[in-house]
Amino acid sequence: MSRRGRWMAGACVSTAAAVLLATGGAPAPAPHGAFGGGSGKGVAVGAYLHYGSPGVDRMQGLSHWLGGTDVRAGHTYLPGDTWANIEGAPDSLHTWARWRKERPDRLFVLNVPMLNQNEADVPDGRVAELLRAGARGEYDRHFRRLAGRLVSLGLPDTVIVLGWEMNGFNYTHRCKPDPESWKRYWRNIVSSMRSVRGQRFRFDFAPNRGPDAIGWTKCYPGDDVVDIVGMDSYDQPPGESFEEQVTQPYGLQQHVDFARAHGKQISYPEWGLFRNGDNAEYMRDMLAWIADHKPLYHSITDYCPHGVWQCGQNPRSAQVFREFLSAGRDGRPAGGPPRPDGLPGRGAAGGGALWGD
C-alpha cells in the first residue's frame, strides 16, 4: 500500500455462498475447511498482526474469534532501514521459525526490501543509481546471507515477497526510475538466494493494484525468477467501486489474467479497508473475489484503519469478515470475544503501527 506513516508501524463458505453475500443475500452453510480452514488445504488464511512475537501469539486469538478457522499463513516484514536487518538480523525470526515448524502445512510469508533506507524519501536519480549497482551484483551478498539465515532457522520454504509495491512512488526499491536495472537486480537476488544449499524459497512478485507510478507489467522480471504473482489491494482509489478495482488497467482482473497466462499462482499479501472507511460492501466483494479465484494465500492488514479484529472502528466489515471465514457451519459469526483485549488499533483514531506494540 501507500506509505503507512509508520515504521512498519478458508472462508468456510462456498463460492456460491460468497456470491450471495456479495449481492446482499443470506450466507449459506458450508463445509468446514472449504476455504483454507482446519483441513490445512486450499487457500491459506493469513493476517498481518504484528512483526514479531506478538504477531505469532495473536494468531491463536484471531483463530478463536473466527470460531476455530485455521490462520495458516503467518506474515511479517524485514525492516528496510539497514542491510543488517535485510540480511535477517531481527530476533523475531526465531519466533516465526518455531511457529512454522510446529505444523508442516503452515506458510511463512516474509516481505523483503531490495534496498536499505527503504522509506527514506530517496530521489529518483539516486534510486536509479542504486538499482544499477544492484543489477551489477553489488548487493548480492546481503541476500545470500539472508537465505543462509532462513535455511539455518528451519525456514527454507519461506514465501519471499521481494520488493513489494515496486510500481509505486514510496519505497526506495521502486521500479520506475530504471525498470530494466530493477528487473536485472531482482534476477540477481533470486539467483543469489537460490544458490544457498537447502533452500526451497518461492518468490512473490506483488505490485500495488491499479495504475500507479508505472504499469506493473513493465517491472515483471521473468517467469524463471517468479513463483507467485501477488497483488496488494486496499479499498482506496484508483477505483471508486469494487467493480472499478476489478476492471481498471492493472487491476484485479488483469492480475488474475496475467498470472494465468504465465502459469503462476496468485496471492494477496496485503489487503484491507482504507479511504472508504467501514465499507462492508467492499469486504463482501473482496472476500467473494478471493473465494472465487483461490490464491495460494491472502493476508489482511489487521490494524487501523485497514483491519477488522484489532481495529474497533470497522464493526460492519468485521462482521462480514467473520461470517465469511468463520469455521461455524451456520453462516453466523462464531462465538468468543469480539475483540482482543489490550491490543493496539482498537480506537476510532486508529493506531497499531506495523512495528509498534
C-alpha positions, -999 to +999 in steps of 0.1 A: +000+000+000+010+037+000+034+049+027+018+040+060+031+068+082+048+044+105+079+023+106+063-009+096+043+009+121-107-206+043-136-188+041-159-216+051-184-206+025-186-220-010-182-197-039-219-197-044-224-185-008-197-159-013-217-145-042-249-145-022-232-124+004-217-101-022-251-094-036-268-090-002-282-125+003-280-145+034-249-167+039-254-204+032-240-232+052-206-245+040-184-274+048-156-268+074-123-261+058-137-252+024-116-221+022-083-229+038-098-237+072-090-265+095-082-290+068-049-273+061-056-274+024-068-249-001-063-211+004-042-203+034-059-176+055-035-151+070-033-117+086-006-092+095-010-088+133+025-076+144+060-080+130+074-101+159+065-124+187+031-107+195+021-114+159+026-151+164+008-151+198-022-132+183-028-157+156-044-181+181-067-153+192-078-145+157-084-181+150-106-183+181-125-152+170-132-170+137-146-200+156-115-222+150-107-213+114-070-221+109-049-190+104-023-209+084-004-181+067+020-162+090+030-128+076+057-104+086+083-079+072+120-073+074+129-037+083+144-019+054+165+006+073+198-012+073+215-040+053+219-060+085+182-061+090+176-071+054+201-099+060+177-113+087+191-098+119+158-094+138+155-119+166+118-122+159+126-146+131+133-172+157+097-170+170+083-172+135+105-202+128+092-220+159+056-213+147+063-225+112+079-258+123+051-267+146+030-279+116+040-289+081+010-272+064+018-237+076+030-210+053+056-183+063+054-152+042+082-127+045+083-093+028+120-085+020+131-050+009+155-048-020+174-018-008+183-003+026+169+031+037+138+019+020+114+046+034+139+075+033+124+096+005+154+089-017+151+108-050+146+091-083+181+098-096+197+082-066+173+053-068+183+047-104+220+046-093+212+021-066+193-001-089+221-001-114+245-011-086+221-040-077+220-050-114+258-052-113+256-076-084+270-053-058+244-063-032+241-100-039+260-109-007+233-095+015+207-118+000+229-148+002+233-141+039+195-138+043+190-171+025+215-188+047+199-174+079+164-185+068+177-220+060+196-222+093+164-213+112+144-240+095+126-217+072+139-229+038+104-228+022+096-192+030+075-172+005+096-142-002+076-111-011+105-093-027+105-056-035+067-053-029+047-025-044+076-017-068+052+000-092+045+028-066+062+060-055+070+053-019+098+028-015+135+031-024+132-003-041+107+012-066+109+002-102+101+034-122+135+052-120+151+023-140+129-006-149+155-026-168+180-024-139+153-032-115+145-064-133+181-074-135+186-067-099+155-089-090+170-117-111+204-113-092+187-115-059+167-146-067+198-163-082+218-154-051+192-168-027+186-199-048+224-207-047+222-215-009+221-252-002+188-265+012+166-236+001+131-241-014+120-204-015+091-192-035+093-156-048+062-135-049+060-105-073+034-083-056+027-048-071+000-024-060-033-027-076-041-003-105-021+023-124+005+038-101+039+053-109+044+027-136+024-002-151+035-032-130+038-054-160+068-033-171+086-044-139+080-082-143+114-098-142+106-131-159+089-164-153+120-182-143+125-159-113+089-156-102+068-183-085+038-163-074+022-132-088+007-113-059-012-080-055-016-056-027-051-042-029-068-018-004-102-001-006-089+032-020-085+050-053-078+044-081-111+026-083-141+042-065-161+010-066-151-026-063-161-032-099-137-004-110-110-021-089-115-052-109-118-038-144-093-008-142-060-011-160-036-031-139-065-041-116-077-073-100-088-089-133-056-081-152-037-095-122-056-128-124-053-130-162-016-121-162-008-149-136-028-174-156-011-165-188+023-170-171+013-202-153+016-187-118-003-190-086-017-157-072-017-142-038-029-111-019-001-104+006-018-071+017-054-061+015-080-043+036-101-013+043-088+023+038-100+055+023-137+045+022-139+036+059-160+008+073-171-005+039-189-038+044-198-040+007-161-039-002-153-066+024-180-089+009-168-083-026-131-088-018-138-120+001-160-133-027-133-125-052-107-144-031-131-173-027-137-174-065-100-171-076-083-193-049-050-176-043-022-195-025-028-173+005-042-139+015-033-117+044-055-088+056-036-059+072-052-061+106-046-027+123-065+006+119-077+018+095-074-014+075-083-042+098-112-060+114-101-078+146-075-054+161-094-024+149-127-014+165-136+013+140-148-012+113-176-032+130-197-038+099-168-050+079-156-071+109-190-088+109-187-097+072-151-109+076-162-131+105-191-146+086-170-154+056-141-170+074-159-185+104-154-222+109-191-224+121-215-243+098-245-220+101-231-189+085-233-169+117-203-154+134-185-178+157-185-173+195-157-160+215-145-125+224-155-098+199-121-081+201-087-089+215-083-071+248-054-048+253-042-048+217-034-018+195-056-003+169-090-006+187-099+030+189-116+051+163-085+071+159-066+041+146-032+031+157-014-003+157+017+006+138+034-022+120+064-022+142+046-009+172+034-028+203 
